[in-house]
Amino acid sequence: MARRNQHSREELQSMAIDAVRELVAEHGLAKLSVRKVAEKIRYTPGMLYHVFANLDDLILHANAATLDTLLADMKASADLAPSRALHQMASAYLSLARTQTALWQMVFMHRMQHAAPVPPWYQQRTAQLFERVEQQMARMADQQSTEAIHLAARTLWSSVHGIAVLAAENKLEVAGDVDEQAMLDSLLENYLKSWARES
């Protein structure tokens, strides 16, 4: 085991987050434990509890790293025309679901133990995803109310998420022989055309 003073708190936190991501990618969320994370980074479980409150806290920090990757990809599209930006954002979301399936699923599968509340810092992270979608939809239909934009962004992204779920779980055969990117493009093209006409 590593000595307590071998790494700073920030280094230990980063090591543990990386270990969670590797373990989940290899074995899935169900088999994750603080003990396994500690073993992977060669520290005691007790030492991890000096850095994270519990396993939930550790998982949320690992999920935040996944969300940061997605948000960075979405930010890179922000200056495009709004319809094009939304297409790029959705494609980035689908790509993450396809290429990092276990980590992407962990963001949505994880449930806080004992129905504990999700901390505000993490809620803010997830809210940023919808904010980026809302910003683009507002550019397309700036006469719409804040409430309408809020609803439309969540309606659209829930549909994008549904396609990503089917793609990630290899369940697209239920929809027939259709490419997931083609489905995504069709969804966005038709929904956004309708949205723009309502402005």
Backbone bond lengths (Angstrom), bond angles and torsions (degrees), N, CA, C in turn:
res aa  C-N    CA-C-N  psi(-1)  N-CA   C-N-CA  omega(-1)  CA-C   N-CA-C  phi
1 M - - - 1.464 - - 1.528 110.46 -
2 A 1.312 115.65 146.57 1.452 120.03 179.24 1.529 110.17 -72.17
3 R 1.299 115.74 151.88 1.451 119.15 176.75 1.517 110.09 -72.62
4 R 1.327 114.44 153.49 1.457 119.64 -175.65 1.520 112.57 -58.97
5 N 1.334 117.58 -35.07 1.451 120.32 -175.77 1.525 113.15 -97.30
6 Q 1.323 117.59 14.73 1.453 120.40 -177.47 1.524 111.61 -73.13
7 H 1.324 117.40 -31.41 1.462 121.98 179.81 1.522 109.88 -129.81
8 S 1.327 115.02 150.07 1.465 119.58 175.36 1.526 109.24 -71.07
9 R 1.322 116.33 168.77 1.459 120.78 177.71 1.526 110.62 -59.28
10 E 1.336 116.51 -42.50 1.462 120.94 -179.27 1.522 111.30 -65.78
11 E 1.320 117.19 -40.01 1.463 120.95 178.38 1.523 111.03 -65.46
12 L 1.328 115.82 -42.84 1.457 120.06 179.31 1.523 110.82 -64.11
13 Q 1.318 116.25 -40.39 1.457 120.48 178.11 1.526 110.57 -61.44
14 S 1.332 116.53 -46.25 1.461 121.17 179.77 1.522 111.43 -63.19
15 M 1.326 117.29 -41.95 1.464 121.65 178.63 1.526 110.88 -61.30
16 A 1.332 115.99 -43.31 1.463 120.27 -178.20 1.525 111.18 -66.76
17 I 1.328 116.61 -41.28 1.464 120.42 178.29 1.528 110.15 -62.35
18 D 1.317 116.94 -45.63 1.467 120.49 177.91 1.526 110.85 -60.22
19 A 1.328 116.01 -39.02 1.468 120.15 179.88 1.520 111.31 -65.54
20 V 1.325 116.80 -42.08 1.467 120.54 176.99 1.519 109.93 -58.23
21 R 1.315 116.36 -48.06 1.464 120.77 -177.84 1.528 111.25 -61.76
22 E 1.324 116.91 -40.30 1.462 120.32 179.01 1.525 111.38 -68.47
23 L 1.327 116.75 -43.60 1.468 120.72 -178.72 1.527 111.16 -65.23
24 V 1.320 116.57 -42.54 1.476 120.04 -179.89 1.525 110.09 -67.36
25 A 1.326 116.66 -40.55 1.463 120.14 178.28 1.526 111.34 -61.82
26 E 1.327 116.50 -34.00 1.463 120.86 -177.35 1.527 113.23 -86.57
27 H 1.346 116.39 -39.12 1.465 119.51 -169.32 1.523 115.23 -125.48
28 G 1.320 117.45 -6.69 1.458 119.79 -179.85 1.519 112.98 90.21
29 L 1.325 115.54 162.24 1.459 121.67 -176.76 1.519 113.06 -68.21
30 A 1.322 117.43 -34.98 1.463 121.15 -173.72 1.529 112.69 -60.47
31 K 1.322 117.30 -28.65 1.468 120.81 -176.66 1.525 113.36 -96.36
32 L 1.320 116.57 5.44 1.457 120.35 -177.80 1.526 110.73 -78.11
33 S 1.328 116.50 139.24 1.459 122.17 175.60 1.518 109.01 -149.22
34 V 1.327 115.89 159.21 1.462 120.25 176.68 1.522 109.82 -60.77
35 R 1.330 116.99 -38.03 1.462 120.46 -179.49 1.525 111.00 -60.71
36 K 1.336 117.21 -43.56 1.465 119.88 -179.09 1.522 111.67 -67.36
37 V 1.321 115.95 -37.17 1.464 119.50 177.06 1.526 109.64 -64.48
38 A 1.336 116.19 -44.79 1.461 120.86 -179.80 1.532 111.10 -61.64
39 E 1.317 116.16 -42.20 1.468 119.73 179.32 1.528 111.10 -62.26
40 K 1.316 115.92 -39.00 1.463 120.02 -176.29 1.524 111.89 -66.53
41 I 1.333 116.78 -35.28 1.467 119.48 -179.05 1.525 111.82 -99.28
42 R 1.343 116.51 4.49 1.468 122.63 174.78 1.529 112.53 64.30
43 Y 1.318 114.61 42.82 1.456 121.93 171.65 1.531 108.31 -125.97
44 T 1.314 116.18 168.25 1.464 119.69 175.73 1.521 109.38 -82.92
45 P 1.340 118.02 153.33 1.468 119.65 175.04 1.524 112.24 -56.22
46 G 1.330 115.46 -38.11 1.462 119.19 -179.95 1.512 112.99 -58.93
47 M 1.334 116.13 -34.69 1.455 119.77 179.78 1.526 111.04 -66.65
48 L 1.322 116.74 -35.82 1.458 119.67 178.99 1.534 111.41 -64.18
49 Y 1.320 115.90 -31.56 1.466 118.93 -179.87 1.530 112.34 -72.70
50 H 1.322 117.51 -7.04 1.464 120.37 171.55 1.527 110.46 -82.36
51 V 1.323 116.27 -16.03 1.462 121.61 -175.70 1.524 111.66 -109.54
52 F 1.328 116.70 -35.98 1.464 122.25 -179.68 1.526 109.23 -123.70
53 A 1.317 116.30 145.11 1.459 120.09 -178.15 1.520 111.77 -65.43
54 N 1.337 116.43 -39.21 1.458 122.05 -177.04 1.535 108.29 -168.74
55 L 1.328 116.44 -173.47 1.463 119.79 -179.77 1.525 111.28 -64.45
56 D 1.322 117.40 -37.30 1.469 120.26 177.13 1.525 110.80 -56.53
57 D 1.305 116.13 -46.20 1.462 121.32 -178.74 1.524 110.64 -61.43
58 L 1.304 116.26 -41.47 1.463 121.58 179.25 1.533 110.76 -64.62
59 I 1.324 116.70 -43.83 1.467 121.01 179.43 1.530 110.65 -64.78
60 L 1.323 117.71 -41.74 1.465 120.54 179.89 1.526 111.04 -61.87
61 H 1.320 116.88 -39.06 1.464 119.69 177.94 1.536 110.80 -67.15
62 A 1.323 116.96 -37.08 1.465 120.23 176.25 1.529 110.10 -66.99
63 N 1.322 116.67 -41.08 1.469 120.55 177.36 1.528 111.17 -64.27
64 A 1.328 116.52 -36.07 1.459 120.05 178.69 1.523 110.85 -61.52
65 A 1.327 116.55 -35.78 1.462 120.20 177.45 1.529 110.65 -64.53
66 T 1.324 117.04 -38.84 1.466 121.08 176.80 1.520 110.58 -66.16
67 L 1.327 116.79 -44.20 1.464 120.79 178.68 1.527 111.11 -63.47
68 D 1.324 116.75 -36.47 1.468 119.75 179.01 1.523 111.23 -63.39
69 T 1.326 116.59 -37.84 1.467 120.54 176.74 1.520 110.13 -62.31
70 L 1.326 115.88 -45.97 1.461 120.51 179.95 1.525 111.41 -65.33
71 L 1.319 117.06 -43.66 1.462 120.75 -179.02 1.522 111.57 -64.21
72 A 1.330 116.64 -35.93 1.472 119.83 177.20 1.521 110.72 -64.92
73 D 1.340 116.08 -41.22 1.472 119.96 177.34 1.527 110.97 -64.43
74 M 1.319 116.21 -39.16 1.463 120.06 179.86 1.529 111.55 -69.68
75 K 1.320 116.26 -37.83 1.464 120.78 179.31 1.522 110.98 -63.30
76 A 1.330 116.19 -34.54 1.468 120.50 -178.59 1.523 111.98 -63.81
77 S 1.341 116.97 -19.29 1.466 121.25 -179.30 1.520 112.94 -98.23
78 A 1.322 116.69 -1.84 1.468 120.86 -168.38 1.517 114.34 -61.11
79 D 1.315 118.51 -29.30 1.464 120.88 -175.31 1.529 113.81 -91.49
80 L 1.320 116.81 -0.12 1.464 120.25 176.69 1.530 109.59 -75.01
81 A 1.318 116.33 169.01 1.463 119.56 171.29 1.523 108.11 -56.25
82 P 1.336 118.62 143.34 1.464 120.13 -170.31 1.521 115.12 -55.47
83 S 1.323 117.71 -43.17 1.464 119.44 179.28 1.527 110.59 -62.51
84 R 1.342 116.18 -43.88 1.462 120.69 179.23 1.523 110.62 -65.55
85 A 1.325 116.15 -40.01 1.465 120.12 178.93 1.523 111.06 -60.26
86 L 1.328 116.91 -44.22 1.465 120.76 -179.69 1.526 111.38 -66.20
87 H 1.322 117.35 -36.94 1.463 120.52 175.04 1.527 110.25 -61.19
88 Q 1.325 115.95 -44.87 1.473 120.01 -179.73 1.522 111.43 -65.15
89 M 1.327 117.25 -41.22 1.454 121.65 179.62 1.525 111.04 -62.82
90 A 1.325 115.42 -44.79 1.464 119.74 -179.95 1.521 110.93 -65.55
91 S 1.319 116.97 -38.46 1.462 120.52 178.58 1.524 110.89 -65.85
92 A 1.328 117.15 -37.59 1.458 121.08 176.71 1.523 110.62 -63.75
93 Y 1.338 115.82 -38.97 1.469 121.39 178.89 1.527 110.02 -65.19
94 L 1.324 116.18 -45.55 1.461 121.01 178.91 1.527 110.84 -63.66
95 S 1.322 116.80 -40.91 1.458 120.81 179.58 1.526 111.14 -62.82
96 L 1.322 116.74 -41.15 1.468 120.33 178.36 1.526 110.36 -63.22
97 A 1.333 116.16 -41.75 1.463 120.15 178.91 1.518 111.60 -62.90
98 R 1.321 116.44 -34.90 1.460 121.58 -178.30 1.525 112.92 -79.64
99 T 1.345 116.93 -41.57 1.463 120.44 -171.44 1.524 113.48 -92.83
100 Q 1.328 117.10 -25.14 1.465 120.84 178.92 1.530 108.90 -129.95
101 T 1.307 114.23 54.43 1.473 120.80 -170.12 1.523 113.16 -55.09
102 A 1.323 117.74 -48.87 1.473 120.36 -176.30 1.521 111.51 -62.34
103 L 1.333 117.03 -41.24 1.464 120.54 179.96 1.520 110.75 -70.75
104 W 1.321 116.84 -40.02 1.461 121.32 177.06 1.525 110.01 -62.31
105 Q 1.334 116.88 -43.95 1.461 120.39 -179.96 1.529 111.39 -65.49
106 M 1.333 117.23 -34.76 1.461 119.96 -178.51 1.521 111.54 -60.64
107 V 1.330 117.07 -32.85 1.461 120.54 178.91 1.527 110.61 -59.79
108 F 1.338 116.82 -35.46 1.464 120.89 -174.66 1.531 113.52 -101.90
109 M 1.324 116.53 -23.15 1.468 119.72 -177.29 1.522 113.10 -84.45
110 H 1.319 116.38 -28.87 1.461 118.76 -174.92 1.521 111.76 -66.54
111 R 1.321 115.94 133.25 1.456 122.70 175.24 1.523 108.96 -122.75
112 M 1.309 116.76 134.60 1.462 121.41 -179.51 1.524 110.19 -63.30
113 Q 1.313 116.33 137.71 1.462 120.84 179.44 1.524 110.25 -66.58
114 H 1.322 114.66 142.47 1.467 122.52 176.92 1.534 111.49 57.38
115 A 1.352 115.63 30.07 1.465 121.54 178.50 1.528 112.42 54.75
116 A 1.323 116.19 33.22 1.468 120.84 178.05 1.525 109.57 -64.35
117 P 1.322 117.87 147.29 1.470 120.37 -179.83 1.528 111.73 -69.11
118 V 1.309 115.41 146.88 1.460 120.28 175.36 1.526 107.36 -75.69
119 P 1.327 118.82 129.76 1.472 120.44 -176.45 1.517 112.75 -63.80
120 P 1.327 117.08 150.22 1.469 121.24 -177.48 1.530 113.61 -56.72
121 W 1.325 118.70 -37.20 1.473 119.86 -176.96 1.528 110.42 -62.03
122 Y 1.351 116.72 -33.04 1.461 119.46 -179.67 1.529 110.61 -79.92
123 Q 1.321 116.60 -37.48 1.459 119.72 176.08 1.526 111.07 -59.64
124 Q 1.323 116.51 -38.32 1.460 120.77 178.19 1.521 110.84 -63.42
125 R 1.341 115.90 -36.85 1.470 119.92 179.84 1.515 110.03 -63.79
126 T 1.318 117.69 -47.62 1.463 120.59 -178.71 1.526 111.26 -68.89
127 A 1.326 116.85 -32.59 1.467 119.93 179.24 1.525 110.95 -64.51
128 Q 1.326 117.22 -29.76 1.464 120.14 -179.12 1.528 111.73 -62.40
129 L 1.328 116.57 -32.71 1.463 120.12 179.20 1.532 109.84 -60.60
130 F 1.328 116.05 -50.34 1.463 119.39 -179.21 1.531 111.38 -68.79
131 E 1.330 116.67 -31.91 1.461 119.25 178.36 1.523 111.26 -61.38
132 R 1.334 116.35 -38.83 1.470 120.19 179.73 1.538 110.47 -66.41
133 V 1.333 115.84 -38.08 1.462 119.37 177.55 1.530 110.04 -68.61
134 E 1.317 116.29 -43.70 1.465 120.86 179.42 1.522 111.42 -59.69
135 Q 1.322 117.07 -41.15 1.467 120.47 -179.30 1.525 111.55 -59.14
136 Q 1.321 115.98 -41.80 1.463 119.61 -179.26 1.530 111.41 -71.77
137 M 1.317 116.79 -38.76 1.463 119.67 179.88 1.519 110.87 -68.81
138 A 1.327 116.54 -33.88 1.464 119.88 176.48 1.528 110.82 -65.91
139 R 1.326 116.85 -34.10 1.470 120.43 177.33 1.529 111.33 -65.76
140 M 1.334 116.17 -30.94 1.457 120.32 -179.50 1.522 112.32 -79.77
141 A 1.318 116.64 -30.41 1.470 121.04 -175.30 1.522 108.68 -142.10
142 D 1.323 115.43 72.42 1.464 119.51 -172.09 1.527 113.71 -72.72
143 Q 1.340 116.98 -7.04 1.466 119.66 178.02 1.536 111.99 -87.71
144 Q 1.319 116.07 -8.32 1.455 119.38 -179.15 1.529 110.65 -74.40
145 S 1.311 115.81 153.02 1.459 120.65 178.97 1.527 110.38 -73.39
146 T 1.307 115.48 161.00 1.471 121.00 176.88 1.522 110.38 -57.86
147 E 1.326 116.61 -39.92 1.461 120.92 -179.02 1.523 111.19 -65.35
148 A 1.332 116.80 -40.47 1.465 120.51 179.85 1.527 111.27 -67.05
149 I 1.323 116.66 -40.16 1.462 120.80 178.10 1.523 110.45 -65.29
150 H 1.322 115.76 -42.46 1.471 121.67 178.05 1.528 110.53 -57.52
151 L 1.327 116.45 -47.84 1.458 121.34 -179.17 1.526 111.30 -66.41
152 A 1.323 117.16 -45.41 1.462 120.80 -177.01 1.526 111.49 -63.60
153 A 1.326 117.16 -40.34 1.461 120.70 179.82 1.519 110.77 -61.53
154 R 1.325 116.77 -41.61 1.465 120.26 -178.81 1.531 111.59 -75.38
155 T 1.308 116.42 -32.85 1.462 119.68 176.06 1.526 110.51 -65.26
156 L 1.326 115.42 -48.16 1.465 119.93 -179.98 1.516 110.84 -62.43
157 W 1.343 116.67 -47.44 1.467 118.20 -174.84 1.524 112.29 -71.36
158 S 1.303 117.62 -28.13 1.463 119.35 174.38 1.522 110.51 -64.23
159 S 1.323 116.66 -35.79 1.461 121.08 177.30 1.529 110.92 -70.33
160 V 1.338 116.41 -41.19 1.468 120.60 175.16 1.524 109.30 -59.58
161 H 1.314 116.11 -43.96 1.464 120.98 179.56 1.527 111.17 -60.67
162 G 1.327 116.85 -40.85 1.466 120.24 179.27 1.513 112.31 -59.91
163 I 1.319 116.98 -43.35 1.470 120.45 177.37 1.522 110.07 -64.45
164 A 1.335 116.57 -41.30 1.462 120.34 179.81 1.526 111.30 -63.49
165 V 1.330 117.24 -39.41 1.471 121.11 177.75 1.525 110.68 -60.98
166 L 1.314 116.36 -48.36 1.465 120.40 179.65 1.526 111.24 -61.53
167 A 1.332 116.32 -40.29 1.456 120.28 179.55 1.520 111.33 -67.66
168 A 1.337 117.07 -44.97 1.459 121.58 -177.69 1.526 111.73 -65.04
169 E 1.325 116.21 -34.32 1.466 120.51 -178.06 1.526 112.38 -95.50
170 N 1.334 116.44 9.47 1.468 121.53 179.44 1.527 111.95 53.30
171 K 1.333 115.04 44.17 1.463 120.83 -178.62 1.531 112.04 -109.93
172 L 1.320 116.55 13.57 1.460 118.43 -176.15 1.521 113.33 -71.15
173 E 1.335 117.39 -9.34 1.461 118.09 177.07 1.526 111.52 -63.89
174 V 1.356 116.53 -21.06 1.469 118.96 177.55 1.529 110.64 -66.37
175 A 1.336 116.01 -23.30 1.456 120.27 179.06 1.523 112.02 -96.06
176 G 1.308 116.41 2.67 1.453 120.01 -178.03 1.519 110.94 90.73
177 D 1.299 116.13 -172.62 1.460 122.08 -176.32 1.531 109.99 -82.00
178 V 1.349 115.75 75.33 1.456 121.32 -178.42 1.523 108.96 -128.25
179 D 1.326 116.82 133.52 1.452 122.20 178.96 1.528 110.17 -71.10
180 E 1.339 117.45 136.63 1.463 120.55 -176.47 1.528 112.60 -64.34
181 Q 1.328 117.50 -33.36 1.457 119.46 177.91 1.529 110.66 -67.96
182 A 1.326 116.85 -37.19 1.465 120.69 176.77 1.525 110.47 -64.80
183 M 1.330 116.98 -39.65 1.461 120.81 176.72 1.528 110.57 -62.78
184 L 1.327 115.37 -43.45 1.457 120.37 -179.82 1.522 110.89 -62.65
185 D 1.321 116.25 -45.46 1.462 120.65 179.75 1.528 111.30 -62.52
186 S 1.330 116.86 -40.86 1.457 121.11 179.25 1.529 111.03 -64.31
187 L 1.319 116.19 -44.71 1.463 121.23 178.11 1.522 111.00 -56.93
188 L 1.330 115.73 -52.27 1.461 120.03 -176.34 1.523 111.94 -65.52
189 E 1.318 116.19 -44.90 1.455 119.75 -177.96 1.522 111.33 -58.91
190 N 1.323 117.06 -47.41 1.462 120.38 -176.43 1.527 112.83 -74.74
191 Y 1.325 117.15 -40.23 1.462 119.50 179.99 1.523 110.61 -67.07
192 L 1.325 115.83 -43.75 1.468 119.00 -176.30 1.525 111.77 -71.16
193 K 1.310 118.32 -33.59 1.472 120.96 175.12 1.533 109.45 -61.22
194 S 1.317 115.72 -44.81 1.458 120.16 179.24 1.530 110.52 -64.54
195 W 1.322 115.74 -41.66 1.473 120.86 -179.66 1.531 110.25 -63.02
196 A 1.327 116.55 -44.04 1.472 120.13 -178.64 1.526 110.86 -64.31
197 R 1.330 117.40 -35.90 1.473 120.45 -179.35 1.511 111.90 -68.13
198 E 1.327 116.54 -25.97 1.472 120.17 -177.79 1.525 113.01 -79.36
199 S 1.337 116.37 -10.30 1.465 119.58 -176.29 1.537 111.07 -72.63
